[in-house]
Amino acid sequence: MNTNLIYGQLSQTLCGFDPLLKSGRVARIASMSLESIGPKVPVGEMCILRDKNGKMVNRAEVVGFRDNKIISMLLGEGLEIAPGMQIDSSGEALSINLGDQLVGRVLNGLGEPIDGKAVIKSVTRRPVDAAPPNPLLRKRIKTPVHTGIKAIDGMLTLGEGQRVGIFAGSGVGKSTLLGMLARNTGADVNVIALIGERGREVREFIEKDLGKTGLARSVVVVATSDMPALVRIKAAMTATTIAEYFRDRGLNVLLMMDSVTRLAMAQREVGLTIGEPPTTKGYTPSVFSLMQRTMERAGCGEEGSITGLYTVLVEGDDFNEPISDTARGILDGHIILSRKLAAKGHYPAIDVLESISRLRKDVTSREHYVAAGEIQSMLATYREAEDLISVGAYQKGTNPKLDRAIKYYDAIDQFLLQEVDKPNNFEDTVNEMLKIASGK
């Protein structure tokens, strides 16, 4: 036996072996950011942190590289992290179990049950980050979505597969509106992502706004404000992946994400950690690319559809701040909730003149479309002269168009009002609009 040949082959093997390839050691930690020497894995891969006994104490995702060190973000609290702690590659990105058993369940941002019920048995498993569908394979949007809310079904009619933003300041009925949509929609499955919510509001939303009826046909994904930034981001991706699973089975899914603003804040935190430069109002470039990628995953597929409703928490009622402006540019319409209407006790506080559905004409009959335009015109005419009318300065007969708007304003206002627990049939909504528009 040629000993020199054996030693030569062994030497070549050892020279090509890198012990840092699948395992490494913690070098530094700052808040939820972790720097380690190894493992040499791509961005997006999950890693496992182990104590000296080999027990898993935390998980982290690789988010970048700096000075030959791996930068990861923790998915849990960093209380047990120690210098030199072992960090191993898991060999895959974050993936979740998918199946019909998800319906009626409440999950955390990583797709794990938190409702104390049975473990979810996997029918299939998918990574939470995925590419949007091929645009040429998407069905066109032609079928209206029945929400049970008159202001939306009548004036801002949505289509199956449409993506719409709900823009609102704090305290104007956003959560209540989401609950109404989840309970009354004609979709096969609801997927609801609560991102960055207060812990108190989660149970309140599930029990009060969503209710047993809504929960029975929904999957709720929760990442409260105290969760690490990466978990809040993963919650949005997890909810979208669940919606995609049901869409790919040919179902019509309603995906509601509350809120995009808190998702953007979480991504800003991650971006600043890995050294991205802050740009518009402190938001990093990755914030806007994440919004594009997340929202484009919704919509129609070859068979089913995901109708996406994304809430945007408007800071200081400024509807032109960067997140609001970006969301409007991506989405197929926007619903504005007005603080002025909410202060008057007008619920839902939807400002139909400031709101728009870009696909309303494609999913409504000609009669419906014309009636909505007529009512919108009367509302706009009344609003322009509202100050004159309120002080009694307008003389009847001066402007026939305004006379007509004044005559039917109360009927329009009553049409747009709706009690929380009283959904309206789509056909009844259209018939009521036709009566108002025709003067009957």
N, C-alpha and C positions, 0 to 999 in steps of 0.2 A: 504494500500500500504506500502510495506517495504522500508522506506526511506534509511535505512542503505545499503540495497541491491543495490538501485539505485546509491547512492554515490560511492559504491564499484565498480560497473561496469563503472561509469564515470571516476573514478580514474584510472582504468586499461586502459581505452581508451586513456586518456591524457598521461599516462606514455609511451604508445607505439607511441605517435604522436611526430614527429620531425619536428619543423617549418623550419629547414634548408634543408629538403628533396627536395623541389622544388623551393626554393627561398633562396637568400643569400644577403650578403653585401660586397661591394668592400673594401678591406683592403689595397691594395698596387698596384701601377702601375709603370712599368719601360719599357720605349719604347713601344713596342706593346704587352708586357707581362702583364697579370693581375693576381693578387692574390686576392682571396675572401674567406670569411667564408661562405661556402655553395655556391650553392645548391649541395646536395649529388647525383651526376649523374655520369654515366660512361664516360670514355675517348671517345671522338668522338662526344658527344652530343652537339648540338647548344644551346647557352644561349642568352638571350635578356637583354640588359642593359636599365634601365628606369630612367628617371629623377623624381623629386619629384611630378610631375603631372601624372606620369604613362605613359608618352610618350616614345616610343622606340628611343634611341639615337645611339645605336650601337649593333652589334652582335659579339659574341665570340664563339670559340670552345674550349672545355675542352681538354687539351693536357697532363695533368699529375697532380700529387699530391705531396705536400711537407709540412711536419710539420702540418698535419691536415688542410691544406689549399688547395683550388682548384686552379690550374694554368690553365689559359686560354690564348688564343691568339686572339687578336682583328682582325676583318675583315674590319675595317675601321680606320680612324684616331682617336686618343685618346684625341682630344681637349676638349670634353665636359664631360669627365669622372671626377667624384668628389668622395672624400672619403665618404664611407657609402652608395654609390649609390646602388639601388636595382638591383640584377641580378637574372633573372628567367630562369628556365629550359624551353626549347621549347618542350621537350618530344621526339625529333627525331634528327637524324644526318642530315647533309646538303643533301637535295634532290632537283632535278630539274624536270621541265616539259619537256616532250618528245612528239614529233609528227612530221609529214611531214612538218609542217610549219617552222621547223628549217632550212630547206634547203634554201640557199640564204641569211641567216641572220648572223649578227655579235653579239656575246655575250660577256659579261665579264666573269671573272673567276668563278663566282657563277651561271652561266647559265642564267643571265638576259640580255635582249636585250639592246644594246647601239647604235643601228643604227637609232633610231628615228622612226622606223616603228611600226606596230601594235603589241599589246601584243600577246604573243604566247599562244594559247589555248592548254591545256594539253590533250593529248590522254591517257597518262599514266604518272606516276611519279616514279622516282627511286632515291635511295641514290647514291651519287657519288662514294662511296667506296664500292667495291665488290670483291668477290673472283674470280680468274681465272677459266676458264671452266675445267671440269674434263678431264684430259689428255687422258683417254681412250675413250672419246666421241668426240674428235676432228677428223675431216676428215684429211686424208693424203693430202699433197700438191702435185698436179700433173698438174695443169693448169698454163701456163705462164701469167704474167701480161704484158700488152702492154703499155709501157710508152711513146712511140714516140721518145725516145732518143736512138740513135744508139749505143752509147757506153754501155748503160745499157742493152737494148734489145738483142744486139748481143753478147757482151763479158761477161756481168754480169747478165744474164737473171734471173729475179725474178719470184716467184710463188705466186699465190693467197693465202694469209695467212702467207706469210713469213715476218719476222721482220728483218730489215736491219738498220745499222747505217750509217749516212753520216758524216764523220769526216773531219773537216776543220778548218783552222785558220781564222782570220778575213780578209774580203776583197777578197776572192777567188771565189765568185760567188755562195755561198750557197743559198741565197734567190732567186736568178735567177733560179737556178736549181729546187727549190721547186715550183716556179711558173710554170715552164715548165711541171713538173710532174702533177700538179693540172689541168692544161689546157688540157693536152694530154692523160691522163690515160684513160683506158677503164673501170675503176671502176664505180659502180652505184652512189656512193656518196663519196665526199671528206670531211674529218673532219680535220681541221687545227688548231693546238694549238700554239699560239705565246706567249711564256713564258719569261718574263723578257726583252722584246724588248724595245728599245727606243720609246717614244711616236711618234716621227717623222716618224719612219720606218713603223708603223702599216698601216697608210693610203697609204703610198707609196707602200707597198707590196700589199695591196688589189687592188689599182687602176692600178698600173704599172705592177707588176709581176703576180698577179692573174688575173686581168682584169674582165670584165663583164662576159665573157664566163666561166671563172673558178669559179667566185663567184656564178653564177646561179646554179651550181651543188655542192656547198660546204657549210659547216657550219664552221664559223671562231670563235674561242674562244680566247679572248685576256686578258692577264694580264701583263701590262707594268712594267718596272723596279721600278717605284715609288710605286707600290702596296705592301701591307703588304706581308711578306713571306708566310703566310698561304693562302692568295688568289692566289699567284703564284702556290702553290702546288695544290690547288683546281682546278685551270684551267686545269692542266694535267688530273686530275681525271674526271672533267666534260667532257672534250673532249673524253676521253676513254669511259665514260658511254654513250655518244651520239653515238659513233661508235658501241658499243655493242647493242644498241637499233636497229640500222639498220641491223646489222649482224643477230640478232635473228629473223628478218623478212625475212631472206634468201637472203639478198643483199650482194654484194661484196663491201667492204668499203676500201678506202685508208685513213689511219690515218697518218698525218704528225705532228710531234712534234718538235718545234724549241724553245728552245733547252733543252736537257737533262742536260747539264752542269748548266744552270741557275735553273733548278728544283732541282738539287743536292745542289746548294748554298742556296736555300730557305729552304730546309730541314735541312741543317747544322745549319742555323740560329735558327730554331725551336728547334733542338736537343740541342744546347748549352744553350738555354733559360731554358729548363727543367732539365738541369744538366747532360746531357750525356757527357762522356769524349771524347775529340777530339782524333782521332787515326791517320790514314794515311793522312798526309798533312793537318791536321786540320778538316777533314771530320769525322762526328760522325757515329757510327754503323748504325743508322737508315737510313742514306743516301743510303747505299747499299741495305738494305732490301726494301726501297721504290722503288728503281730502278728495283729490281727483280719483285716486286708485280705489278708495273705499266706495265712493258713490257710483262709480262706473260699473262696479260688480253687480249692482242691482239692475232692474229692468227686465225685459223679455229675454227668454232663451229660445231654443228651437221648439220647445213644447210649452212649459209652464211660464210663470211670470213672477217677478218680485216688484210689487209696488212699494216704493221707498218713501217714507215720511221722516224727514230729518229736522229736528228742532234746533234753532239757533238762538242762544240766549244773548239778546242784544244789550250790550253794555251802555248804560245811560240813555237808553232809547235811541241810540245812534245807529240807524239802519244802513249806514255807509261805512261802518268800521270794517277792517280787512277781512275778517272771517265771514261776515254777512255778505260783503261784496263778492268774495270768491264763491261762496255757496250759490248765490243767485246766478253767477255765470256758468256754473256746472249743471244746476238742476233745471227741470222742465216746468217750473212754475214756483210761485211762493204764496203763502197764506200769511197775511199780517194780522197779528192780534193787537188791537188798539187799547191803550191804557185809558183813553178818553171814553171809549164805549164801555169798558169795564167799570169805570167810575160811575157811569149812569145806571149800572146794573143790567146792561145789555149783554146777555150770554147766549151763545158763544160770542166773544168779543171780536168777531172777524170783520175787518174793514174790507168790504168787497170791492171798493173803488181802488184801493192800494194793492190789492191782491190780484193774481193772474194765474190762469191755467193755460199753458201754451198749446194744449191739446184739446181744449174744450170743443172746438169746431169739429174735430175728427171723431169725437165719441158721442155727439148729440145729434138728435134729429134737427131738421131745418127749423121747425116750429119752436123747439126748445131753444135753439141758438138765438133766434130772432127775439123771443120773449126775454131772454136774459139780457140781450143788448138793450132792449127798450127799458127794462127796469133799471139797468145800470145808467142809462142816459138820464132818466128821471131823478135818480139819486144824485148824480153829478150836478144837474141843474139846480136842485134844491140846496145842495151844499154850498154852491157858489153864492147864493142869495140868502144864506141862513141868517147872517147877521141882520140884514134888512128886515127879514120876516120876524125875527125874534123881538125887534124894537118897534114893530108895527109901521115901518116906513114904506113897506111895499103896498101899492094900491092894486087891488084885483082888477084884471082886465088889461093891465099894462103890457104883459108878456104872456101870450097864450101857452107857450111851452112851460113857463114857470107856473102858470095857473094849474096846468095838468099835473105837474110834479107835486104841487102843494096838495092837490085833491087826493092823490094816491100815496102820499108819503106815509101816512099812518098805516095803511094796508101793507106797504112794503116793509116798514119797520116791524110790524107784527109777524110778517112772513119770516123775517130773518131771526126773530127771537125763537128760542127753543129750550124746553126744560131738559135737564141732564138725563133723566130716566125715561124720556119719551121719544124714541126714534121715529122717523117719518119714512113712510114707504116712498120709493123713488118715483113711481108713477103719480102718486098723490102730490108730491112736490112739484112735478112738471105741470100737472093740471092746475094747481094753485097759481103758478107763475103765469100760465096762459090766461087765466081769468083776470089777473091784475093788469097784464100787458094789453088786453083787449078792452079794458074798462068795465068788465062785468063783475 
